[in-house]
Amino acid sequence: MVPALVAGCSSADAEQVATGHSHAGGGMVSMPVGDGTRASEVGYSLDGLRVRERPEGIGELRFRIDDPDGEPVTDYVEELTKELHLYVVNDDLTVFRHLHPTMDEDGTWTAPFDVPDAGGYRVIAEFVAVDEGGNGDHVVLGRRVALSPGDPGDTAAGDRAVEVTVSQAPRTGSDGVLRLMVRDAAQQPVDIGTYLGAYGHVTGFHTGTGAMVHLHPLAAPEVTEDGSELTFHADVEDAGDYRLFVQVRVDGFLHTVPVELTVAPSA
């Protein structure tokens, strides 16, 4: 199943949306398969998920990605400067973490985490695994897990200084456009830097199904008197309400800002 929103393809890549896109370093990377609501897709599985509590309040997640033969995957294509992106989100979509775990030689991934509230969470892995032909299988997998709160510190202290609003919402269909306006507390444009090689990251979840979407800007922000606007290509399959977590680097600080989005069906 292809996720509701196709991640950050430029207009030049539009003709390749149905089959995949070229990737720095060689090979073809397929468009994402899976939306984070299932632990297995196209032969790959998110397995061995364990939670380790630590005395200092910071927990640790351990897991592996198994291939169609049941063997741990150890060969990945770097995507957005990382071999694997890990997301942790609670059932109410009020807690979100974007983590970058490290992999041992045996294919086991580990990542420290902290959450403010105990309860049900979903752990989602997004990766591009190298297949036998040397191409990339872009997959999104997820499993549910119960987590206990740790000591998150002041992780959201700066978020109130940055405001993100939807200036154009996409409709369902393959040619949608999402535009987000970023301003400071005084409603003025901001200087947006790069984070993981892009001018911003949007990870969103359908409030009804929990399906994950992941977007990146098409280009640098357009600065106007109304704010700094980021434009995304959006291939929206399902109409409905989404909760987006927008990550932007402003004045050297990374901000994670929740934004509500409603996607209407095509006319």
Wavefront OBJ file of the C-alpha trace (Angstrom):
o trace
v 0.000 0.000 0.000
v 1.407 3.379 -0.989
v 1.104 6.015 1.773
v -1.392 8.805 1.369
v 1.264 11.440 0.683
v 4.308 10.873 -1.486
v 7.454 12.268 0.080
v 9.105 15.311 -1.450
v 9.353 14.777 -5.194
v 10.362 17.811 -7.206
v 8.400 18.796 -10.277
v 11.216 17.315 -12.361
v 10.585 13.981 -10.659
v 6.836 14.014 -11.258
v 7.021 11.562 -14.161
v 8.748 9.022 -11.902
v 6.203 9.161 -9.064
v 4.470 5.956 -10.091
v 7.637 3.846 -10.276
v 10.281 5.478 -8.093
v 12.993 8.083 -8.109
v 16.716 8.175 -8.663
v 18.872 8.362 -5.569
v 22.231 9.942 -4.883
v 24.837 7.224 -4.848
v 23.226 5.188 -7.615
v 20.261 2.896 -8.136
v 16.549 3.435 -8.167
v 14.609 3.917 -4.934
v 10.985 2.833 -5.100
v 8.214 5.045 -3.773
v 7.333 4.165 -0.153
v 5.382 0.985 0.505
v 3.451 0.892 3.765
v 2.061 3.596 6.025
v 3.331 2.512 9.439
v 0.165 0.704 10.503
v 1.545 -2.784 9.776
v 4.700 -4.574 10.930
v 5.290 -6.343 7.605
v 5.277 -5.127 4.007
v 6.597 -6.659 0.754
v 8.544 -9.284 2.692
v 10.227 -6.932 5.191
v 9.274 -7.021 8.889
v 9.888 -4.910 11.966
v 10.869 -7.622 14.471
v 12.441 -8.060 17.882
v 11.070 -4.789 19.228
v 12.075 -4.437 22.869
v 11.926 -1.613 25.369
v 14.659 -1.203 27.975
v 14.055 1.112 30.889
v 17.045 3.004 32.269
v 17.480 4.363 35.820
v 18.166 7.896 34.600
v 14.738 8.034 32.951
v 15.840 7.690 29.339
v 14.639 4.461 27.759
v 16.060 2.465 24.880
v 14.329 0.861 21.915
v 15.895 -2.198 20.265
v 14.671 -3.807 17.048
v 15.735 -5.234 13.717
v 14.447 -5.231 10.159
v 14.155 -8.752 8.713
v 14.217 -9.462 4.987
v 11.936 -11.898 3.084
v 14.198 -14.787 4.156
v 13.904 -13.881 7.827
v 17.467 -12.586 8.021
v 18.342 -9.171 9.531
v 18.866 -6.444 6.938
v 22.288 -4.812 7.225
v 22.588 -3.045 3.853
v 20.691 0.239 3.560
v 20.654 3.198 1.212
v 21.200 6.525 2.952
v 18.070 8.660 2.700
v 18.099 12.240 3.989
v 21.562 11.706 5.532
v 20.414 8.637 7.559
v 20.103 4.916 6.869
v 16.905 4.616 8.926
v 14.423 7.098 10.381
v 12.463 6.085 13.486
v 9.266 7.744 14.687
v 7.479 7.292 18.000
v 3.927 8.614 18.313
v 1.264 8.035 20.958
v -2.315 6.964 20.299
v -3.668 10.480 20.850
v -1.165 12.022 18.412
v -0.005 14.449 21.089
v 3.533 13.059 21.530
v 5.936 12.726 18.610
v 9.602 11.791 18.417
v 11.811 11.625 15.304
v 14.839 9.470 16.173
v 17.937 8.267 14.361
v 19.042 4.921 15.805
v 22.407 3.231 15.367
v 22.886 -0.261 13.929
v 25.136 -2.999 15.295
v 26.975 -5.388 12.980
v 24.277 -8.037 13.480
v 21.568 -5.701 12.165
v 20.133 -4.741 15.573
v 19.097 -1.090 15.827
v 19.093 0.840 19.122
v 17.737 4.280 19.933
v 17.404 6.204 23.195
v 13.978 7.740 23.738
v 11.958 9.729 26.212
v 8.213 10.290 26.413
v 6.266 12.446 28.875
v 3.297 10.107 29.360
v 2.818 6.377 29.809
v 0.518 4.553 27.430
v 0.155 3.095 23.992
v 2.577 4.216 21.294
v 3.466 3.209 17.771
v 7.093 2.752 16.712
v 7.538 3.368 12.968
v 10.650 2.607 10.930
v 11.231 4.172 7.503
v 14.162 2.881 5.487
v 15.499 2.047 2.042
v 16.900 -1.503 2.016
v 19.196 -2.573 -0.806
v 17.688 -5.469 -2.763
v 19.497 -8.163 -4.728
v 19.664 -5.968 -7.809
v 21.311 -3.128 -5.916
v 18.194 -0.964 -5.982
v 16.365 0.403 -2.985
v 13.134 -0.914 -1.479
v 11.590 2.074 0.327
v 9.468 0.671 3.167
v 7.538 2.038 6.158
v 6.740 -0.400 8.994
v 5.169 0.037 12.420
v 4.426 -1.809 15.655
v 2.510 -0.874 18.768
v 4.237 -0.822 22.137
v 3.549 0.337 25.704
v 6.007 2.946 26.966
v 6.648 4.510 30.358
v 7.459 8.186 30.855
v 10.999 9.348 31.312
v 12.517 12.769 31.776
v 12.016 14.543 28.441
v 13.610 17.751 29.608
v 12.795 21.005 27.861
v 12.329 19.489 24.388
v 9.497 21.817 23.327
v 10.642 25.042 24.962
v 11.384 26.831 21.725
v 8.400 25.618 19.733
v 6.123 28.425 20.955
v 8.361 30.989 19.246
v 7.608 29.558 15.791
v 4.154 29.398 14.230
v 3.292 27.171 11.287
v -0.018 27.469 9.432
v -1.469 25.884 6.310
v -1.629 28.397 3.472
v -2.781 25.846 0.885
v -4.225 22.424 1.647
v -4.055 19.667 -0.957
v -7.009 17.709 -2.263
v -6.901 13.996 -2.922
v -5.101 13.035 -6.101
v -1.582 12.717 -7.410
v -0.951 16.384 -8.218
v -1.734 18.087 -4.921
v 0.251 20.907 -3.373
v 0.684 21.624 0.323
v 1.969 25.037 1.353
v 2.979 25.908 4.909
v 3.666 29.406 6.212
v 6.292 29.765 8.940
v 6.448 32.903 11.116
v 7.884 34.002 14.437
v 5.912 35.155 17.479
v 5.624 38.644 15.974
v 4.133 37.204 12.773
v 7.278 38.018 10.822
v 9.151 35.812 8.307
v 11.882 33.598 9.723
v 15.246 32.399 8.428
v 14.788 28.660 7.803
v 17.928 26.544 7.775
v 18.370 22.935 6.743
v 17.756 19.852 8.862
v 18.974 16.477 7.578
v 19.716 18.058 4.232
v 16.260 19.595 3.679
v 14.530 22.867 4.520
v 11.950 21.064 6.596
v 10.333 17.743 7.412
v 6.653 16.967 7.775
v 5.572 13.734 9.417
v 1.801 13.436 9.668
v -0.823 10.938 10.722
v -4.406 10.431 9.604
v -6.467 10.950 12.751
v -8.833 8.135 11.839
v -6.555 5.389 10.526
v -3.177 6.427 11.932
v -1.582 6.122 8.490
v 1.717 8.006 8.357
v 2.753 10.560 5.756
v 6.247 12.020 5.326
v 7.014 15.085 3.219
v 9.932 17.330 2.357
v 9.919 20.739 0.648
v 10.317 21.018 -3.110
v 12.741 23.947 -2.821
v 14.007 26.687 -0.559
v 11.357 28.718 1.277
v 9.835 31.737 -0.415
v 10.110 34.723 1.892
v 7.298 37.273 1.628
v 5.801 39.885 3.913
v 3.336 37.215 5.083
v 6.043 34.808 6.214
v 8.413 32.125 4.975
v 6.461 29.680 2.819
v 7.429 26.063 2.135
v 5.868 24.137 -0.761
v 5.439 20.360 -0.887
v 4.258 17.975 -3.580
v 1.350 15.990 -2.115
v -0.083 12.790 -3.557
v -3.067 12.388 -1.250
v -4.963 9.123 -1.386
v -7.363 9.487 1.545
v -9.443 12.506 2.450
v -9.861 13.426 6.091
v -8.124 15.061 9.016
v -4.378 14.784 9.574
v -2.152 15.915 12.402
v 1.187 17.074 11.052
v 4.415 17.464 12.980
v 6.434 20.084 11.142
v 10.166 20.194 11.865
v 12.045 23.329 10.831
v 15.367 24.799 11.887
v 15.061 28.502 12.699
v 17.992 30.576 13.929
v 19.924 27.387 14.569
v 17.239 25.742 16.719
v 15.126 22.775 15.622
v 11.412 23.326 16.217
v 8.717 20.650 16.109
v 5.313 22.238 15.607
v 1.974 20.346 15.445
v -0.360 21.512 12.664
v -3.896 20.386 11.828
v -4.670 19.660 8.164
v -7.918 18.707 6.458
v -7.663 17.092 3.043
v -10.820 17.377 0.953
v -11.739 14.929 -1.806
v -11.065 16.015 -5.365
v -13.897 17.912 -6.980
l 1 2 3 4 5 6 7 8 9 10 11 12 13 14 15 16 17 18 19 20 21 22 23 24 25 26 27 28 29 30 31 32 33 34 35 36 37 38 39 40 41 42 43 44 45 46 47 48 49 50 51 52 53 54 55 56 57 58 59 60 61 62 63 64 65 66 67 68 69 70 71 72 73 74 75 76 77 78 79 80 81 82 83 84 85 86 87 88 89 90 91 92 93 94 95 96 97 98 99 100 101 102 103 104 105 106 107 108 109 110 111 112 113 114 115 116 117 118 119 120 121 122 123 124 125 126 127 128 129 130 131 132 133 134 135 136 137 138 139 140 141 142 143 144 145 146 147 148 149 150 151 152 153 154 155 156 157 158 159 160 161 162 163 164 165 166 167 168 169 170 171 172 173 174 175 176 177 178 179 180 181 182 183 184 185 186 187 188 189 190 191 192 193 194 195 196 197 198 199 200 201 202 203 204 205 206 207 208 209 210 211 212 213 214 215 216 217 218 219 220 221 222 223 224 225 226 227 228 229 230 231 232 233 234 235 236 237 238 239 240 241 242 243 244 245 246 247 248 249 250 251 252 253 254 255 256 257 258 259 260 261 262 263 264 265 266 267
